[in-house]
Amino acid sequence: MTERFARLKDDFRKIFGTNPSVVVKAPGRVELLGNHTDYNEGFVLPAAINVDVMAAGELRDDEIIAVYSANFDTKVEFPLSNVEYDTVNKWSNYPRGVIQALQDTGARLQGANIAIHGNVPIGSGLSSSAAIEMAIGFLMQTLLGFEMSGKDMALIGQRAENKFVGVNTGIMDQFVSRLGKKDHALFLDCRTLEYEHLPLNTSEVKIVVCDTMKRRGLVDSEYDLRRSQCEEASRLLGQWIPNVHALRDVSAAAFEAHKDKLPEVIRKRAEHVIYENERVLKSREVLRANDYEAFGRLFDESHNSSRDLYEVSCEELDKMVEICRKSPGAMGARLTGAGFGGCTISLVKNDFVEAFQKAVKTDYEKNTGVSPSIYVCTAEDGASVVANDT
């Protein structure tokens, strides 16, 4: 953190000629449970983790937003009065989208110089996009001092991604990046946006993220197809079950009574979402009881369902999960994020983390010829100020 902070300040001075007045950070996240339940108005269980996007900034006396990305070594500028999609520097559409969404909701903005640096792996399913969105949004709020709740800032980020960037994501990623809590998971009802922090003692267990190194782009994936299949499932089930607005409204018992009436693919998609919601709800009592063995079993069930029913896994993810499950100290493993590549997460007993990493790295490389990136994650706070008046 200290080295990145110093480097970002140096970059800011080189690009803009002054010191930033504020530095903030917003974390990436892991989806512990709740695979593809968010856009079905269901329940999710993410945690903010110890990788983040750091943003340094100061206000200008004009209406220009200038953003420098240390990751891409590129600076873009645009006026507040005309925020346009950038087809060349696509990374900049996340800051642009947040600025536009803030203005759309009535926030009175001012020009600013901004420098950002992220260590959230891009395309891995740890939500680098939400981390950028929350870092930019929280930076502007801190610089200008306007009132906005964490929930509303999360909605700003979602609006930016949906409307400006053009990725039809749910609310989970932005919500936990803004409102995560150290040594806790976050239980979120994606319909009501009610949430609860649940204990996740990372001195006893670690969340180990294993990057398969297979990249996938959400826009180009089958994400939208899965979403439409879920909408069709809720429409069909609504013919026989009262008050069904989304799959969140279908209980397991009601689904079992009517599932044979559904086309096979639609049935499989619905079954995954309905029982994944059940797993997220179950996790509340499991985590309150510190029952990590049971929590790990929920990981295993979730992956099997994502693979067989929702069909968002791939050969690399399945191989990584298989290797993780048999490695020292593992209590459960699953894909995390949208799928089709990216990362797995494993629940690992603290004393076995080093042996687990070694075994996974060796076995995955032996099986695929690819050396995976592995991150030992702790649950961290959401967006926060790193320094003021630097």
C-alpha positions as CSV (number, residue, x, y, z in Angstrom):
1,M,0.0,0.0,0.0
2,T,2.7,2.5,1.0
3,E,4.7,1.9,-2.2
4,R,1.6,2.2,-4.4
5,F,0.5,5.3,-2.6
6,A,3.9,6.9,-3.1
7,R,4.0,5.9,-6.7
8,L,0.6,7.3,-7.4
9,K,1.5,10.6,-5.8
10,D,4.6,10.8,-7.9
11,D,2.6,10.0,-11.0
12,F,0.1,12.8,-10.1
13,R,2.9,15.3,-9.7
14,K,4.5,14.4,-13.0
15,I,1.2,14.5,-14.9
16,F,-0.5,17.5,-13.2
17,G,2.4,19.4,-11.6
18,T,0.9,19.5,-8.1
19,N,0.2,17.2,-5.2
20,P,-3.3,15.6,-4.9
21,S,-5.5,17.0,-2.2
22,V,-7.2,13.6,-1.6
23,V,-6.3,10.0,-2.1
24,V,-9.0,7.3,-1.7
25,K,-9.3,3.6,-2.5
26,A,-12.1,1.2,-3.3
27,P,-11.6,-2.6,-3.2
28,G,-12.4,-5.4,-5.6
29,R,-14.5,-8.2,-4.3
30,V,-15.1,-11.9,-4.3
31,E,-18.5,-13.4,-4.7
32,L,-18.5,-16.0,-1.9
33,L,-22.0,-17.2,-2.8
34,G,-24.8,-16.0,-5.0
35,N,-23.8,-16.9,-8.5
36,H,-26.0,-15.0,-11.0
37,T,-28.7,-14.4,-8.3
38,D,-28.3,-10.6,-8.3
39,Y,-30.1,-9.8,-11.5
40,N,-32.9,-12.2,-10.4
41,E,-33.6,-9.9,-7.5
42,G,-32.2,-12.5,-5.2
43,F,-29.6,-12.8,-2.4
44,V,-25.8,-12.5,-2.7
45,L,-22.9,-12.9,-0.3
46,P,-19.7,-11.1,-1.4
47,A,-16.8,-9.7,0.5
48,A,-14.6,-6.8,-0.2
49,I,-10.9,-7.9,-0.5
50,N,-7.4,-6.7,-0.2
51,V,-6.9,-5.6,-3.8
52,D,-8.2,-2.2,-4.9
53,V,-8.2,0.8,-7.1
54,M,-6.5,3.9,-5.6
55,A,-7.6,7.3,-6.9
56,A,-5.8,10.6,-6.2
57,G,-7.4,13.9,-7.1
58,E,-7.7,17.7,-6.7
59,L,-10.3,20.1,-8.0
60,R,-9.7,22.4,-11.0
61,D,-11.1,25.9,-11.6
62,D,-12.8,24.9,-14.9
63,E,-15.2,22.3,-16.1
64,I,-12.7,19.7,-17.3
65,I,-12.2,16.2,-15.9
66,A,-8.7,14.9,-16.6
67,V,-8.0,11.2,-15.7
68,Y,-4.6,9.5,-15.8
69,S,-4.4,5.7,-15.6
70,A,-1.1,4.5,-14.3
71,N,-2.0,1.0,-15.4
72,F,-2.4,2.1,-19.0
73,D,0.0,5.1,-18.8
74,T,-2.6,7.2,-20.6
75,K,-4.4,10.5,-19.8
76,V,-7.9,11.5,-21.1
77,E,-9.8,14.7,-20.7
78,F,-13.4,15.6,-21.2
79,P,-15.8,18.4,-20.3
80,L,-18.5,18.0,-17.8
81,S,-20.9,19.4,-20.3
82,N,-20.3,16.7,-22.9
83,V,-19.3,13.3,-21.5
84,E,-18.9,10.9,-24.5
85,Y,-18.1,7.2,-24.8
86,D,-14.5,6.7,-25.7
87,T,-14.0,3.9,-28.3
88,V,-10.1,4.1,-28.0
89,N,-9.4,4.4,-24.3
90,K,-12.1,2.0,-23.1
91,W,-10.8,2.0,-19.5
92,S,-11.9,5.6,-19.3
93,N,-15.5,4.8,-19.8
94,Y,-15.9,3.7,-16.2
95,P,-14.8,7.1,-14.8
96,R,-16.8,8.9,-17.6
97,G,-19.9,6.8,-16.7
98,V,-19.7,7.7,-13.0
99,I,-19.3,11.4,-13.7
100,Q,-22.2,11.3,-16.1
101,A,-24.4,9.3,-13.6
102,L,-23.6,11.7,-10.8
103,Q,-24.7,14.6,-13.0
104,D,-27.8,12.8,-14.1
105,T,-28.9,12.5,-10.4
106,G,-28.4,16.2,-9.8
107,A,-24.9,16.4,-8.2
108,R,-23.2,19.7,-9.0
109,L,-19.7,18.7,-10.1
110,Q,-16.5,20.7,-10.8
111,G,-13.5,20.0,-12.9
112,A,-10.8,17.7,-11.4
113,N,-7.4,16.2,-12.0
114,I,-7.5,12.5,-11.2
115,A,-4.9,9.7,-11.2
116,I,-5.8,6.1,-10.7
117,H,-3.9,2.8,-10.2
118,G,-5.4,-0.6,-9.6
119,N,-4.0,-3.9,-8.6
120,V,-7.3,-5.8,-9.1
121,P,-6.6,-8.2,-11.9
122,I,-8.6,-7.2,-15.0
123,G,-10.9,-9.8,-16.5
124,S,-10.5,-12.2,-13.6
125,G,-14.0,-11.8,-12.0
126,L,-12.8,-9.8,-9.0
127,S,-14.7,-6.7,-10.3
128,S,-12.0,-4.2,-11.2
129,S,-14.8,-2.2,-12.9
130,A,-16.8,-1.7,-9.7
131,A,-13.6,-0.8,-7.9
132,I,-12.9,2.0,-10.5
133,E,-16.4,3.2,-10.3
134,M,-16.5,3.4,-6.5
135,A,-13.0,4.9,-6.3
136,I,-14.0,7.7,-8.8
137,G,-17.4,8.3,-7.1
138,F,-16.0,8.3,-3.6
139,L,-13.2,10.6,-4.7
140,M,-15.6,13.2,-6.2
141,Q,-17.8,13.0,-3.1
142,T,-14.7,13.6,-0.9
143,L,-13.4,16.4,-3.0
144,L,-16.7,18.2,-3.3
145,G,-18.4,17.3,0.0
146,F,-21.8,16.5,-1.4
147,E,-24.2,14.2,0.6
148,M,-24.7,10.7,-0.8
149,S,-25.3,7.4,1.1
150,G,-23.2,4.3,0.3
151,K,-26.2,2.6,-1.2
152,D,-26.9,5.5,-3.5
153,M,-23.2,5.7,-4.6
154,A,-23.4,1.9,-5.4
155,L,-26.5,2.6,-7.6
156,I,-24.5,5.4,-9.3
157,G,-21.8,2.8,-10.2
158,Q,-24.4,0.3,-11.4
159,R,-26.0,3.0,-13.6
160,A,-22.6,3.9,-15.1
161,E,-21.9,0.3,-16.0
162,N,-25.4,-0.4,-17.3
163,K,-26.2,2.8,-19.2
164,F,-22.8,4.2,-20.1
165,V,-20.4,1.3,-20.4
166,G,-23.2,-1.1,-21.7
167,V,-22.7,-4.0,-19.3
168,N,-25.9,-5.2,-17.8
169,T,-24.7,-6.1,-14.3
170,G,-26.5,-6.3,-11.0
171,I,-25.8,-4.2,-7.9
172,M,-23.6,-6.6,-5.9
173,D,-20.2,-5.5,-7.1
174,Q,-20.6,-1.8,-6.5
175,F,-22.5,-2.3,-3.2
176,V,-19.7,-4.3,-1.5
177,S,-17.0,-2.2,-2.9
178,R,-18.6,0.8,-1.2
179,L,-20.0,-0.8,1.9
180,G,-17.8,-3.8,2.7
181,K,-16.5,-4.3,6.3
182,K,-13.2,-5.7,7.5
183,D,-13.4,-9.4,8.6
184,H,-17.0,-9.6,7.5
185,A,-18.9,-10.9,4.5
186,L,-21.9,-8.8,3.2
187,F,-25.3,-10.4,2.9
188,L,-27.3,-8.3,0.4
189,D,-31.0,-8.5,-0.7
190,C,-30.7,-7.3,-4.3
191,R,-34.4,-6.3,-4.4
192,T,-34.7,-4.3,-1.2
193,L,-31.0,-3.4,-0.9
194,E,-31.2,-4.3,2.8
195,Y,-27.9,-5.7,3.9
196,E,-26.1,-7.3,6.9
197,H,-22.5,-7.8,7.8
198,L,-21.7,-11.4,8.8
199,P,-18.6,-12.4,10.6
200,L,-15.8,-14.0,8.5
201,N,-12.8,-14.5,10.7
202,T,-9.8,-14.4,8.4
203,S,-7.4,-15.3,11.2
204,E,-9.0,-18.8,11.1
205,V,-9.7,-19.2,7.4
206,K,-8.6,-17.5,4.3
207,I,-10.4,-17.0,1.0
208,V,-7.8,-18.0,-1.6
209,V,-8.5,-16.8,-5.1
210,C,-6.9,-18.8,-7.9
211,D,-6.8,-17.2,-11.3
212,T,-7.1,-19.7,-14.1
213,M,-5.5,-17.0,-16.4
214,K,-8.3,-17.6,-18.9
215,R,-9.8,-14.2,-19.7
216,R,-13.4,-13.5,-20.6
217,G,-15.3,-10.3,-21.4
218,L,-18.8,-9.9,-19.8
219,V,-20.1,-8.0,-22.8
220,D,-19.1,-10.7,-25.2
221,S,-20.2,-13.6,-23.0
222,E,-23.5,-15.4,-22.7
223,Y,-24.5,-13.3,-19.7
224,D,-27.4,-11.6,-21.5
225,L,-28.6,-15.0,-22.7
226,R,-28.7,-16.4,-19.1
227,R,-30.5,-13.3,-18.0
228,S,-33.2,-13.7,-20.6
229,Q,-33.6,-17.4,-19.8
230,C,-34.2,-16.5,-16.2
231,E,-36.8,-13.9,-17.2
232,E,-38.6,-16.6,-19.3
233,A,-38.5,-19.0,-16.3
234,S,-40.1,-16.5,-14.0
235,R,-42.7,-15.7,-16.7
236,L,-43.6,-19.3,-17.1
237,L,-43.6,-20.2,-13.4
238,G,-45.8,-17.1,-12.8
239,Q,-48.6,-18.9,-14.7
240,W,-48.8,-21.4,-11.9
241,I,-47.4,-19.6,-8.9
242,P,-48.9,-16.3,-7.6
243,N,-46.9,-13.1,-7.3
244,V,-43.8,-14.1,-9.3
245,H,-41.9,-11.0,-10.5
246,A,-38.5,-12.7,-10.6
247,L,-37.0,-16.1,-9.7
248,R,-36.4,-14.7,-6.2
249,D,-40.1,-15.1,-5.6
250,V,-40.2,-18.9,-6.3
251,S,-39.6,-21.1,-3.3
252,A,-37.8,-24.5,-3.7
253,A,-41.1,-26.3,-2.9
254,A,-43.1,-24.4,-5.5
255,F,-40.4,-25.0,-8.1
256,E,-40.3,-28.7,-7.4
257,A,-44.1,-28.8,-7.9
258,H,-44.0,-27.2,-11.3
259,K,-40.5,-27.8,-12.7
260,D,-41.5,-30.6,-15.1
261,K,-43.7,-28.1,-17.0
262,L,-40.6,-26.1,-18.0
263,P,-38.4,-26.6,-21.1
264,E,-35.2,-28.4,-20.1
265,V,-32.8,-25.5,-20.4
266,I,-35.1,-23.0,-18.7
267,R,-35.7,-25.5,-15.9
268,K,-32.0,-25.9,-15.3
269,R,-31.4,-22.2,-15.2
270,A,-34.2,-21.7,-12.8
271,E,-33.1,-24.6,-10.6
272,H,-29.7,-23.1,-10.2
273,V,-30.9,-19.6,-9.2
274,I,-33.6,-20.8,-6.8
275,Y,-31.3,-23.2,-4.9
276,E,-28.4,-20.7,-5.0
277,N,-30.6,-18.3,-3.2
278,E,-31.3,-21.0,-0.6
279,R,-27.5,-21.5,-0.2
280,V,-27.0,-17.7,0.4
281,L,-29.8,-17.7,3.0
282,K,-28.3,-20.7,4.7
283,S,-24.9,-19.0,4.9
284,R,-26.2,-16.5,7.4
285,E,-26.7,-19.0,10.1
286,V,-23.5,-20.9,9.1
287,L,-21.3,-17.8,9.4
288,R,-23.0,-16.6,12.6
289,A,-22.0,-20.0,14.1
290,N,-18.5,-19.9,12.6
291,D,-19.2,-23.2,11.0
292,Y,-16.6,-23.1,8.2
293,E,-16.9,-26.7,7.3
294,A,-20.6,-26.2,6.4
295,F,-19.7,-22.9,4.6
296,G,-17.2,-24.8,2.5
297,R,-19.8,-27.4,1.6
298,L,-22.0,-24.6,0.3
299,F,-19.1,-23.5,-2.0
300,D,-18.9,-27.1,-3.4
301,E,-22.7,-27.2,-4.0
302,S,-22.6,-23.8,-5.6
303,H,-19.9,-24.7,-8.1
304,N,-21.6,-28.0,-9.1
305,S,-24.8,-26.1,-9.8
306,S,-23.1,-23.3,-11.7
307,R,-21.3,-26.0,-13.8
308,D,-24.2,-28.4,-14.4
309,L,-27.3,-26.3,-14.3
310,Y,-26.3,-22.7,-15.2
311,E,-23.5,-23.9,-17.5
312,V,-21.2,-20.9,-16.9
313,S,-18.1,-22.9,-16.0
314,C,-15.4,-24.0,-18.4
315,E,-12.6,-26.6,-18.6
316,E,-10.1,-24.4,-16.9
317,L,-12.4,-23.5,-14.0
318,D,-13.5,-27.1,-13.5
319,K,-9.9,-28.2,-13.4
320,M,-8.9,-25.5,-10.9
321,V,-11.8,-26.4,-8.7
322,E,-11.0,-30.1,-8.8
323,I,-7.3,-29.4,-7.9
324,C,-8.3,-26.9,-5.1
325,R,-10.7,-29.4,-3.5
326,K,-8.0,-32.0,-3.0
327,S,-5.3,-29.6,-1.9
328,P,-4.1,-29.2,1.8
329,G,-6.5,-27.4,4.1
330,A,-9.3,-26.9,1.5
331,M,-12.9,-26.9,2.9
332,G,-14.6,-26.0,-0.4
333,A,-14.1,-24.5,-3.8
334,R,-16.1,-22.8,-6.5
335,L,-15.9,-20.5,-9.5
336,T,-16.5,-16.9,-8.6
337,G,-18.0,-14.1,-10.7
338,A,-19.7,-14.4,-14.1
339,G,-17.8,-17.6,-15.1
340,F,-16.6,-18.6,-18.6
341,G,-13.0,-18.0,-17.2
342,G,-11.5,-15.9,-14.5
343,C,-11.1,-17.1,-10.9
344,T,-12.1,-19.7,-8.4
345,I,-12.3,-19.2,-4.7
346,S,-11.5,-21.7,-2.0
347,L,-12.1,-21.7,1.7
348,V,-8.8,-22.8,3.3
349,K,-7.7,-23.4,6.9
350,N,-5.3,-20.7,7.9
351,D,-2.4,-23.1,8.9
352,F,-2.5,-24.8,5.4
353,V,-2.5,-21.7,3.2
354,E,1.1,-22.0,2.1
355,A,0.9,-25.7,1.4
356,F,-2.4,-25.2,-0.5
357,Q,-0.9,-22.5,-2.7
358,K,2.1,-24.7,-3.6
359,A,0.0,-27.7,-4.4
360,V,-2.5,-25.8,-6.5
361,K,0.3,-24.0,-8.5
362,T,2.1,-27.3,-9.2
363,D,-0.9,-29.3,-10.1
364,Y,-2.6,-26.7,-12.3
365,E,0.6,-26.0,-14.2
366,K,1.2,-29.7,-14.7
367,N,-2.4,-30.2,-16.0
368,T,-2.7,-27.1,-18.2
369,G,0.8,-25.8,-18.9
370,V,-0.3,-22.4,-17.4
371,S,1.1,-20.9,-14.2
372,P,-1.9,-19.5,-12.2
373,S,-1.9,-16.3,-10.1
374,I,-3.0,-17.0,-6.6
375,Y,-4.2,-14.4,-4.1
376,V,-4.7,-14.9,-0.4
377,C,-7.6,-12.7,0.5
378,T,-8.8,-11.1,3.7
379,A,-12.1,-9.3,4.0
380,E,-11.6,-5.6,4.0
381,D,-13.5,-2.3,4.4
382,G,-15.3,-0.7,1.4
383,A,-14.3,2.6,-0.1
384,S,-12.3,4.8,2.2
385,V,-9.9,7.8,2.4
386,V,-6.2,6.9,2.3
387,A,-5.0,10.5,2.8
388,N,-6.2,14.1,2.9
389,D,-4.2,17.2,1.9
390,T,-1.2,15.1,0.8
